[in-house]
């Protein structure tokens, strides 16, 4: 057995003992760390409980201080504690998530805190309204003290439970420490004793034989060669003696070979002289390469002094070689590179941190004449005769930088052109819609008059004129939608709605188009298709475009809309597949099918018509909704368009809460429904209680947030809507605009509710009504029907700069019994107001001299004109700033801080006994449908 084996066997036992001791220590330490962690966790729970009871006390102190003094400063700790007490409660729930007992006590604690905050808020609201006795009655009721006692009792019980856990964990920690100390001491003592014993026995047997080997080595080194060496043992000492025996033989062989080496050295000397001559030739070739390269090459040492400067560098910087040699390389640099260069080199030499070495970068150089120019610099390090050197390769990039500047200028010009295009489209929208208003309006009027006069031969031509105007309007709207998408200004309104009802509506809308070419339209969808959360209007337009396209290119065939759900990669998708048996397309036609203004080929355009924008807009909408649109087609067979839309578009969707089932209440009792759209549940509940005091029994439904409010407004079509202006998901102005756009909600009266100061109570929000050019005649009639002339003479003022549109409105109003005056711009309109006050104003926004915005602002500044109803007439897509300017107008606002009687008076005037509101300033403004814009 070798010495190594003996040592391994002898030392193995103490090592195993140490491993066992280590494992035991590790186990105890792990247990101790875990125990200490839980101790810290228990302390954190206790601290959270202390914070919770402290914030509860602050709630009570702030409440009573405000009620006693009416000083708002006492509400500061109250308001802070009302927010912090819930955060501490949630933190406590998170910390005790593994403790079912504590979780149950938290569930008992939460309603006590809710009730305490509600009781405090109620007394503060009474105090703010000046009803001190009511506020004191809330305090004297003792309810607050009972709630506070309950809160204290629960926190004391939770604190006692946590303290018990703390004592158990401290006892566990002390036990782990005692066990670790005892096991470690015993194990280490045993291992040390075994190591000492094994080492002593091994060394005693080995040292004597090692001494023999040392003596043999000494004799060999002194020149003695005839030594008998016994290398028969199989351990390490035997191996050492065997090596000494081989060394003895090698020395004898080396002495014999030394003489031969001496002879060979003489031959090598001759070869060395030949190599020196070869090296000289190589240096000459390298010098030629450096002299002829197009890039400048500069070599410096650690002191930053120039050691080499090739001809290309001379031409680049304007210096001769002898002018820069041994000069600091900063000579070739402008500021700030000149001041910073020494620091770069020193830092690299000291730390090895390379900022420039081994990389390329763009810098600036300075020529002998002082001119500064851009350079591309690459630096590398080398060793020459043991000395560190740095080589820099430089290249003039003046022309490249100029090209880059030209590219950036071209990019800026392209972006400016894109902005100019969007501005042009917006302006052209106004310029095109204004004459379209006259074309569509007069064609409708003439068609009606031709039918009344029995001039039947003119009716078809007038219908064609009207149809051409509508077709041109569709084209303008498509171009504007495409421009909004490209500019990134198209917005999404995410709503959750039933998929089956939506599909039935789409199929019903496109059924006439299918029948026009004798096609059969079929819907294939599971009965329980569930809900989808996406932009309903854009999804409707996608399916309408695909179905109308299929109906146009198919005759005597079948069109199928197949809808199914599919789960893929943790996402629920809804697949809409529109399949037809029409003319189809070949691969070449498919390549550009989704491009703007592109159809399959010119013959298709001539035969079927169309603008080529529908599919392009549909694909853009699919991508905006997080999906895709693809097509498969074969010429003569048909086409299949597949739209994949996520069932939940990643946008916030707010749910609703209702006091009871709204449909059953409406159907069973026939009560008028009042819809409250509010983001604060407590405010909504307070308003609900007030509404239940109305003399007319009503059904109240609450929607939390604007999105939910829009959905319920469309579903229920209530008799009245109360709308909060300030909401987080969609503000009241955007909800108002959406309600105007939807046909099913445009006529619903809306009372706006907002928090404003006393000086702003009753401040108007928008125009009485809002129509977008070109205006269909029936839309105009419906808008004017809200302002019937019941006490002649009723006067109207038309402020419109387009002569044809001006005359159209005047004739329409006169036909309805109005006495009409007109003005060509806002300035003339102001003069007409001074001469004679009208009851109604039809106002264009885009006019010379004074536009509609300024006219409306001046109108509302005059108290004598404040009651005049105004209908906005415009062909312009309004910006956000322009919308804010229009907020000053006619729609009534109810202050949330106003007294209950005022609020109920306004609402009662609308709902009455179920009759519509007759006061023009409380009627809802409307917008025409999107297809009429």
Buried (B, 14 or more C-beta within 10 A) or exposed (E): EEBEEBBEEBBEBBEEBBEEBEEBBEBBEEBBEBBBEBBEBBEBBBEBBEBBBBBBBBBBBBBBBBBBEEEEEBBEBBBBBBEBBBEBBEBBBEBBEEBEEBEEBBEEBBEBBEBBBEBBBBBBBBBBEEEBEBBBEBBEEEBBEBBBEBBBBBBEBBBEBBEEBBEEBBEBBEBBEEBBEEBBEEBBEBBEEBBEEBEEEBEEEBEEBEEBBEEBBEBBEEEEEEEEBEBEEEBBBBBBBBBBBEBBEEBEEEEEEEEEEEEEEEEEEEEEEEEEEEEEEEEEEEEEEBEEBEBBBBBBBEEBBBBBBBBBBBEBBBBEEEBBEEBBBBBBBBEEBBEEBBEBBEEBEEEEEEEBBEEEEEBBBBBBEEEEBBBBBBBEEEEEEEEEBBBBBBBBBEEEBEEEEEEEEEEEEEEEEEEEEBEEBBEEBBEBBBBBBBBBBBBBBBBEEBEEEEEEEBBEEBBEBBEBBBEBBBBBBBBBBBBBBBBEEBEBBBBBBEBBEBBEEBBEBBBEBBEEBEBEBEBEBEEEBEBBBBBBBBBBBBBBBBBBBBBBBBEEBBBBBBBEBEEEEEEEBBBBBBBBBBBBBEEEBBEBBBEBBBBBEEEBBEEBEBBBBBBBBBBBBBEBBBBEBEBBBEBEEBBBBBBBBBBBBEBEBBEBEBBEEBEEBBEEEEBBBBBBBBBBEEBBBBBBEBBEEBEBEBBBBBBBBBBBBBBBBBBBBBBBBBBBBEBEBBBBBBBBBBBBBBEEBBBBBBBBBBEBEEEEBEBBBBBBBBBBBBBBBEBBEBBBEBBEBEEEEBBBBBBBBBEBBBBBBBBBBEEBEBBBBBBBBBBBBBEBBEEEEBBBBBBBBBBEEBBBBBBBEBBBEEEEBEEBBBBBBBBBBBEEEBEEBBBBBBBBBBBBEBEEEEBBEBBBBBBBEEEEBEEBBBBBBBBBBBEBB
